[in-house]
């Protein structure tokens, strides 16, 4: 998904469309937020002892 959004961002910059750039940047930002949330939840489970039990 990250590679797809990165390719969409590069294509949007190539065709110089501000709408496509905004959509691709939104997808990349959304994916980054999801990744950060999963990382924080995983650390929470790890430190509470629920991850390996």
VEXGU-956215 format. One record per atom (N, C-alpha, C): z, x, y negated; residue in three letters; atom name. Coordinates in nm, 4 decimals. Example, Ala and Ser with C-alpha at 12.3 -4.5 7.8 and 13.67 -1.06 7.14 Angstrom:
2
{node {0.7800, 1.3190, 0.5690}, "ala", "N"}
{node {0.7800, 1.2300, 0.4500}, "ala", "CA"}
{node {0.7800, 1.3200, 0.3300}, "ala", "C"}
{node {0.7080, 1.2850, 0.2250}, "ser", "N"}
{node {0.7140, 1.3670, 0.1060}, "ser", "CA"}
{node {0.7870, 1.2900, -0.0030}, "ser", "C"}
end
This chain:
53
{node {0.0000, 0.0820, 0.1188}, "unk", "N"}
{node {0.0000, 0.0000, 0.0000}, "unk", "CA"}
{node {0.0000, 0.0866, -0.1254}, "unk", "C"}
{node {0.0742, 0.1966, -0.1208}, "unk", "N"}
{node {0.0788, 0.2866, -0.2364}, "unk", "CA"}
{node {-0.0565, 0.3526, -0.2589}, "unk", "C"}
{node {-0.1222, 0.3900, -0.1506}, "unk", "N"}
{node {-0.2547, 0.4521, -0.1641}, "unk", "CA"}
{node {-0.3557, 0.3515, -0.2183}, "unk", "C"}
{node {-0.3444, 0.2269, -0.1767}, "unk", "N"}
{node {-0.4338, 0.1229, -0.2266}, "unk", "CA"}
{node {-0.4130, 0.0986, -0.3759}, "unk", "C"}
{node {-0.2885, 0.0939, -0.4195}, "unk", "N"}
{node {-0.2627, 0.0721, -0.5616}, "unk", "CA"}
{node {-0.3036, 0.1933, -0.6444}, "unk", "C"}
{node {-0.2878, 0.3119, -0.5883}, "unk", "N"}
{node {-0.3319, 0.4335, -0.6578}, "unk", "CA"}
{node {-0.4838, 0.4356, -0.6708}, "unk", "C"}
{node {-0.5536, 0.3974, -0.5662}, "unk", "N"}
{node {-0.6995, 0.3913, -0.5730}, "unk", "CA"}
{node {-0.7454, 0.2836, -0.6712}, "unk", "C"}
{node {-0.6745, 0.1712, -0.6748}, "unk", "N"}
{node {-0.7083, 0.0649, -0.7696}, "unk", "CA"}
{node {-0.6869, 0.1119, -0.9126}, "unk", "C"}
{node {-0.5824, 0.1891, -0.9350}, "unk", "N"}
{node {-0.5558, 0.2424, -1.0683}, "unk", "CA"}
{node {-0.6634, 0.3416, -1.1106}, "unk", "C"}
{node {-0.7052, 0.4275, -1.0190}, "unk", "N"}
{node {-0.8117, 0.5233, -1.0507}, "unk", "CA"}
{node {-0.9441, 0.4525, -1.0787}, "unk", "C"}
{node {-0.9762, 0.3487, -1.0016}, "unk", "N"}
{node {-1.0985, 0.2725, -1.0250}, "unk", "CA"}
{node {-1.0927, 0.2004, -1.1595}, "unk", "C"}
{node {-0.9775, 0.1431, -1.1904}, "unk", "N"}
{node {-0.9629, 0.0714, -1.3168}, "unk", "CA"}
{node {-0.9780, 0.1659, -1.4354}, "unk", "C"}
{node {-0.9276, 0.2867, -1.4220}, "unk", "N"}
{node {-0.9437, 0.3840, -1.5306}, "unk", "CA"}
{node {-1.0885, 0.4305, -1.5399}, "unk", "C"}
{node {-1.1592, 0.4334, -1.4271}, "unk", "N"}
{node {-1.2995, 0.4749, -1.4282}, "unk", "CA"}
{node {-1.3872, 0.3721, -1.4991}, "unk", "C"}
{node {-1.3642, 0.2439, -1.4707}, "unk", "N"}
{node {-1.4446, 0.1392, -1.5341}, "unk", "CA"}
{node {-1.3890, 0.0985, -1.6705}, "unk", "C"}
{node {-1.2739, 0.1520, -1.7071}, "unk", "N"}
{node {-1.2092, 0.1308, -1.8365}, "unk", "CA"}
{node {-1.1849, -0.0177, -1.8646}, "unk", "C"}
{node {-1.1240, -0.0833, -1.7690}, "unk", "N"}
{node {-1.0883, -0.2234, -1.7842}, "unk", "CA"}
{node {-0.9367, -0.2336, -1.7997}, "unk", "C"}
{node {-0.8918, -0.2820, -1.9133}, "unk", "N"}
{node {-0.7475, -0.2873, -1.9380}, "unk", "CA"}
{node {-0.6791, -0.3877, -1.8460}, "unk", "C"}
{node {-0.7499, -0.4936, -1.8075}, "unk", "N"}
{node {-0.6908, -0.5930, -1.7182}, "unk", "CA"}
{node {-0.6683, -0.5336, -1.5782}, "unk", "C"}
{node {-0.7668, -0.4618, -1.5272}, "unk", "N"}
{node {-0.7506, -0.3983, -1.3956}, "unk", "CA"}
{node {-0.6438, -0.2894, -1.3989}, "unk", "C"}
{node {-0.6356, -0.2177, -1.5094}, "unk", "N"}
{node {-0.5318, -0.1149, -1.5228}, "unk", "CA"}
{node {-0.3937, -0.1801, -1.5198}, "unk", "C"}
{node {-0.3791, -0.2924, -1.5898}, "unk", "N"}
{node {-0.2502, -0.3619, -1.5922}, "unk", "CA"}
{node {-0.2125, -0.4147, -1.4540}, "unk", "C"}
{node {-0.3084, -0.4714, -1.3837}, "unk", "N"}
{node {-0.2806, -0.5241, -1.2498}, "unk", "CA"}
{node {-0.2433, -0.4117, -1.1536}, "unk", "C"}
{node {-0.3188, -0.3023, -1.1569}, "unk", "N"}
{node {-0.2903, -0.1903, -1.0671}, "unk", "CA"}
{node {-0.1558, -0.1261, -1.1004}, "unk", "C"}
{node {-0.1240, -0.1141, -1.2281}, "unk", "N"}
{node {0.0049, -0.0567, -1.2674}, "unk", "CA"}
{node {0.1194, -0.1482, -1.2260}, "unk", "C"}
{node {0.0993, -0.2790, -1.2355}, "unk", "N"}
{node {0.2018, -0.3745, -1.1921}, "unk", "CA"}
{node {0.2261, -0.3635, -1.0421}, "unk", "C"}
{node {0.1195, -0.3535, -0.9639}, "unk", "N"}
{node {0.1340, -0.3397, -0.8183}, "unk", "CA"}
{node {0.2082, -0.2105, -0.7837}, "unk", "C"}
{node {0.1738, -0.1012, -0.8517}, "unk", "N"}
{node {0.2403, 0.0261, -0.8259}, "unk", "CA"}
{node {0.3873, 0.0205, -0.8665}, "unk", "C"}
{node {0.4177, -0.0431, -0.9785}, "unk", "N"}
{node {0.5569, -0.0556, -1.0224}, "unk", "CA"}
{node {0.6365, -0.1430, -0.9261}, "unk", "C"}
{node {0.5768, -0.2527, -0.8819}, "unk", "N"}
{node {0.6441, -0.3414, -0.7874}, "unk", "CA"}
{node {0.6735, -0.2687, -0.6558}, "unk", "C"}
{node {0.5783, -0.1928, -0.6091}, "unk", "N"}
{node {0.5982, -0.1165, -0.4865}, "unk", "CA"}
{node {0.7082, -0.0117, -0.5035}, "unk", "C"}
{node {0.7127, 0.0515, -0.6178}, "unk", "N"}
{node {0.8168, 0.1507, -0.6449}, "unk", "CA"}
{node {0.9551, 0.0862, -0.6486}, "unk", "C"}
{node {0.9648, -0.0318, -0.7079}, "unk", "N"}
{node {1.0936, -0.1020, -0.7133}, "unk", "CA"}
{node {1.1391, -0.1411, -0.5732}, "unk", "C"}
{node {1.0479, -0.1896, -0.4914}, "unk", "N"}
{node {1.0827, -0.2259, -0.3534}, "unk", "CA"}
{node {1.1308, -0.1034, -0.2758}, "unk", "C"}
{node {1.0651, 0.0084, -0.2952}, "unk", "N"}
{node {1.1054, 0.1316, -0.2274}, "unk", "CA"}
{node {1.2438, 0.1779, -0.2721}, "unk", "C"}
{node {1.2739, 0.1674, -0.3992}, "unk", "N"}
{node {1.4058, 0.2064, -0.4500}, "unk", "CA"}
{node {1.5145, 0.1137, -0.3944}, "unk", "C"}
{node {1.4868, -0.0158, -0.3896}, "unk", "N"}
{node {1.5847, -0.1110, -0.3349}, "unk", "CA"}
{node {1.6110, -0.0830, -0.1874}, "unk", "C"}
{node {1.5071, -0.0574, -0.1106}, "unk", "N"}
{node {1.5262, -0.0241, 0.0316}, "unk", "CA"}
{node {1.6059, 0.1045, 0.0490}, "unk", "C"}
{node {1.5830, 0.2024, -0.0369}, "unk", "N"}
{node {1.6572, 0.3281, -0.0307}, "unk", "CA"}
{node {1.8052, 0.3044, -0.0596}, "unk", "C"}
{node {1.8348, 0.2253, -0.1609}, "unk", "N"}
{node {1.9747, 0.1972, -0.1959}, "unk", "CA"}
{node {2.0433, 0.1172, -0.0853}, "unk", "C"}
{node {1.9746, 0.0188, -0.0287}, "unk", "N"}
{node {2.0339, -0.0581, 0.0812}, "unk", "CA"}
{node {2.0589, 0.0291, 0.2035}, "unk", "C"}
{node {1.9672, 0.1202, 0.2321}, "unk", "N"}
{node {1.9858, 0.2100, 0.3461}, "unk", "CA"}
{node {2.1056, 0.3015, 0.3246}, "unk", "C"}
{node {2.1203, 0.3548, 0.2035}, "unk", "N"}
{node {2.2378, 0.4378, 0.1744}, "unk", "CA"}
{node {2.3664, 0.3565, 0.1848}, "unk", "C"}
{node {2.3634, 0.2323, 0.1405}, "unk", "N"}
{node {2.4795, 0.1457, 0.1496}, "unk", "CA"}
{node {2.5179, 0.1231, 0.2956}, "unk", "C"}
{node {2.4222, 0.0918, 0.3797}, "unk", "N"}
{node {2.4501, 0.0733, 0.5225}, "unk", "CA"}
{node {2.4994, 0.2023, 0.5873}, "unk", "C"}
{node {2.4452, 0.3155, 0.5450}, "unk", "N"}
{node {2.4857, 0.4433, 0.6022}, "unk", "CA"}
{node {2.6306, 0.4754, 0.5695}, "unk", "C"}
{node {2.6680, 0.4586, 0.4444}, "unk", "N"}
{node {2.8040, 0.4941, 0.4024}, "unk", "CA"}
{node {2.9075, 0.3908, 0.4448}, "unk", "C"}
{node {2.8669, 0.2695, 0.4750}, "unk", "N"}
{node {2.9614, 0.1693, 0.5259}, "unk", "CA"}
{node {2.9749, 0.1738, 0.6774}, "unk", "C"}
{node {2.8976, 0.2569, 0.7434}, "unk", "N"}
{node {2.9069, 0.2719, 0.8877}, "unk", "CA"}
{node {2.8325, 0.1673, 0.9668}, "unk", "C"}
{node {2.7506, 0.0870, 0.9021}, "unk", "N"}
{node {2.6789, -0.0184, 0.9711}, "unk", "CA"}
{node {2.5417, 0.0272, 1.0220}, "unk", "C"}
{node {2.4929, 0.1394, 0.9717}, "unk", "N"}
{node {2.3587, 0.1821, 1.0052}, "unk", "CA"}
{node {2.3488, 0.2322, 1.1491}, "unk", "C"}
{node {2.4449, 0.3085, 1.1942}, "unk", "N"}
{node {2.4367, 0.3710, 1.3255}, "unk", "CA"}
{node {2.5222, 0.3001, 1.4307}, "unk", "C"}
{node {2.5807, 0.1873, 1.3955}, "unk", "N"}
{node {2.6669, 0.1199, 1.4942}, "unk", "CA"}
{node {2.5919, 0.0153, 1.5730}, "unk", "C"}
end
